[in-house]
Amino acid sequence: MEILQFSVAMEDINERIDRYLSSKMPDKSRSFIQNLIREGKITVNDKLVKANHKVSADEEIIVLLPEAVPLDILPENIPLSILYEDDELLVIDKPKNMVVHPAPGHYSGTLVNALLYHCQDSLSGINGVLRPGIVHRIDKDTTGALLVCKTDRAHQSIAIQLKEHKINRKYHAIVHGLVKEERITIEASIGRDIKDRKKMSVHSPYGRPAITHCLVLKYLQNFTYLECQLETGRTHQIRVHLASLGHPILGDQVYGPDKSPFRLEGQTLHARTIGFNHPLTHEYMEFTAPLPVYFDSLVKKL
């Protein structure tokens, strides 16, 4: 078990302890830290606290990081479309309808199952048993470029770049209606919807800052073809931001109309480009995932 110690500085006072620690350990998620708090593995001045504890100056925080649990998710021989691979990481072109990591109801057929078969023992263990190698994710019904880390060293580097908004992530989307401005920046906090826990909202009192930059690529009859660049990476960010403007993504059954004029399996959202600095060489690398056939055909049809 690894033991970490933190001393709270003046500029961090009154920050929730889960947020404070997630800023100090960018490779660990807030939910991971909250689990450690519940399990009594985090103490403040030798006392147990809750996740909403506000840290004070000169407090001594001790974090006990448990050793990685042996993985019990089974490898599966699922074909992967690989855009790039080396000893530190790989970039996958994720297909539609593939869940990224195991979760209740989806313990097989996920990207993680496929990665365990392809990479064998070469996956970062930082995110625990269910998410080996996963440093960011895209929705089940979203296609495109996804970065996977093979080593903890790569995972830590990419996590820091994500936290500092240094990862270049561009998505292509078809949205309802004609977006009037050619370029728009959507800056609206996103948090869990207080009425529906499965949805995110720009009206949540617990929202976190979120920024999306959009560029009109084409006008398609009663739809608009957009490129969306993430500055932050909140859950469902692009989908929620565009819906808040009255331009939900075509096929999005959560934030858009109940019925679609086309036969689609999920939203027309594609992770087109991902760019980052390589964890070892620090060289900037950028990869583009080709549009899926259904997406390209729909753009041409419209």
N, C-alpha and C positions, 0 to 999 in steps of 0.2 A: 504493500500500500504506500502511495506517495503522499507526503505531507507538505502542504503549501501554507505559507504565512504571509499575511498582508497587514500593513499599518495604514490606517485611514488618514489621508491628507486633508487639509482644510478645504480644498476645492471640491472634495467629494462628499462633504457632510450633507446630511438629510437625503441622500440617495438611498433608495430601497436596496437592501443587501443583495437581492438576486440580480438587479440591474448593475450594481457596483461590481459584483464578481464576474458577470458576463463581459463587462468592459475590460476587466483585468485578465480574463481568460477567454480571448476571442474564439478559440477553437471549441468552446463548450457552449451549448445552448442554454437559454434561461430555464427551459423545462428540465434539463439535466441537473442544473444547479438547484432548482426547487426540489427535485427528488432527493438530492443529497441533504438538503435542509430537513426534509421530512424524516429521513433516515437517521438524523442526529449526527451526520458526518461533518457538519459545519458549526463552529462555536464562535461566540464573540466574548472576549474576556473570560473564557472558560465556561460560558453559559450557552445553553441552547436558545435559539431564536426562531421566529417565523420569517417567511419570505418577505413580508412587508416591513420588517424591522428597518428603521432609518439609521444609517451608520453615523457615528459621531467621531470627531477628531480624536486621534490617538488610540482608537479602539484597535485591539489585536484580534485579527480574524484567522482562525485555523481551519483549513480545508483538508479533509482526508479523502484522497482520490482512490477508490477501490481498483484492484487489478482487473484487467479485462476478463470477462466471463467467456469460457469456451463457446464458440458459435454452434448453435443447434439448428440453424436455418440450412436447409439442404441445397447443395449445388444442383443446377438443372442445365442441361444442354440446350439452351435457347440461343438461337443465332443473334449476334450483335452486329450492328452497322457501326464500325469504328472509323472515326475521322482522323484520329491520331493516337499513338501509343508509344510510351517509352518506359523506363524502369520506375519513374516517379508518378506518372499519371496517365490517364487516357481520356479522350473526348469521344462521347457516344452520340450517335444520332438516334434519339429515342423515338420509337413508333407510337402511334395513337393506341390508346387502351392498355398501355403497359404501366402498372403501378411502379413507382421508383423503389420503395422499400416495403418490407412486410409490415402488415398492420392487421387488426382484427378483420377477418373476412378475406384477407389477401396474404396468405402465408406461402404461396407458391406462384410461379409465373411472373414474379417481379424482376425488376432490373437487378436487384441484389442477388437473387437466385442465379441469374445468368452470369453475373460478375464473379460469383464464387466458383463457378465452373471454369470460366475463362481465365481468371487470375490465380486460382487456387489459394495459396497462402499469402499472396502479395496484395493486400488491401489494408488501408489505414484502419486502425481499431479505435480511433479517438471517439467516434460517435456511438460506440457500443455494439451490442449484439445484433440489433436489427438493422443498423445503418452503416455497415463497414464500407469505408471508402466514400461515403456520401457526404459532401460538404455543402451542397445546395441541391434543390430539387425543382422539378416542374410537375404540373398536374398530370393526372392519368390521361386526360383527353387532350393534352398539349403535346405536340411533337417537337423534335429538334435537338439542338446541341446541349449536352449536359457534361460537365466536367467531373471526373471521378479521380480520387487520390489513392495511390497504391501504398504510399508510405506516410507515417505520422509527420515526417518533416514536410512533405508536400502539403498535407492537410493543414498544418499550422500556417504555412505561408499563404495558401489560398484563402483560408479563413480570415487572416489579417487583411488581405487585399479586398475581400468582400466587405469587411467592416469599415475600411477606409474608402470605399466606393471606387476602387481602382480596377475592378473587373468590368470589361466592356460587354454589356449584354443587350443585344438588339433583337426584338421580336417583330414578326409580321402578323397582322391581324386584319380581318374584314369586319367592319362594324356597321350597324344599322344607321341609316341616315347619311346626310352629306355634311361632313365636318367643314365648317365655314373657313376657319383659318388654316393656312398651309402648315404653320408650325405653332404648336401649343405646348406649354408646360403645365402639367397638373400637379399642384402642390396641396395635398390634403392628407391629414393623418388617417391611418387605418387601424382599426381594432376589431375585436370580436363583437358581432351584433348582439345587443343585450336581449333581443327578442328571439333570435334564432342562432344558436351556438354553432351551427354548421356554416354560417355565413360571416363574412367580414363586412365592415361598414365604415364610411367616412364620417359617420355621426356618432361613433362609439366614444364614450367618455374615457375609455382606456386606450385611445388611439396613439400610435407612434408615428413620427414624421415619415412621410412617403412622398417621393418625387418621381414623376414619369414625364419624359420628353417625347412628343409625338410629331411625326412628319407625314403629311399626305403624300402617298405615292401615286394613287390613281383614284378617280371617281368612277364608280361602277353602278350605273343606273341609280338605284335608291340606296346604295351602300358606298362606303369609303374604304379603300385599301390603305392601311397605315403601317408605318414603321415606328415602333415604340422602344425607346431606350430607357432602361432602368438606371436611376441614380441610387435608389434604395431597393431593397428586396423583401417587401412584406408579403405575407400570404395573400394570394389572389390579387396582387397589387394592380396589374394592368386591367384585369377584368372589372375590379371594383372602381378604379379611377374612371375608366371609359363609361361604365354604366352610370356613374354619378353625373356625367356630362349629358346624359340622355342618348349616348351612342354605345349601347351594349354590344358585345362581340356576337357576331352571327353564330348561332348554334349553342350559345351559353344558356343552358336550361336553369341555372341558378340565379344569374343576375340579369338575364334577358327575357324576351317573350317566351311564353309556354310553347308556342308553335313556331316552327321554322318553315319557310317556303321551299326548303331543300331537304333532301334526305342526308342528314349529317350525323356523325357519331361524336357528339361533343362539340366544343367551340372551335372556331377557325382561328387558332392561335398557334404560332410556330416560332420556336426559339431559333432564329435565323443565324445569329453570329455570337460567338463568345471569344473574348480576347483577354489575355492575362500575361503577367510576367512569370517566366518559368521559375520554379522554386530553387533550382540549382544555378542555372546560367544567368538568371534575371533578364533574359532576352524576352522581348515582347513577342507573343505568339497569338495568332488569330485564326479562327476556323469558322467556316460557313456550312451549315447544313442545308442541302437542297430542299426546295419546297416539296412536300408530298404530292403525289400524282393528283389526289382528289382536290387539294388546295389549288394547285396550278391550273387544273381543268376548270375549277369554279371561277377563278379570276378571269380566265379567257372567255368563259361562257357569259359572264356578266359584262 
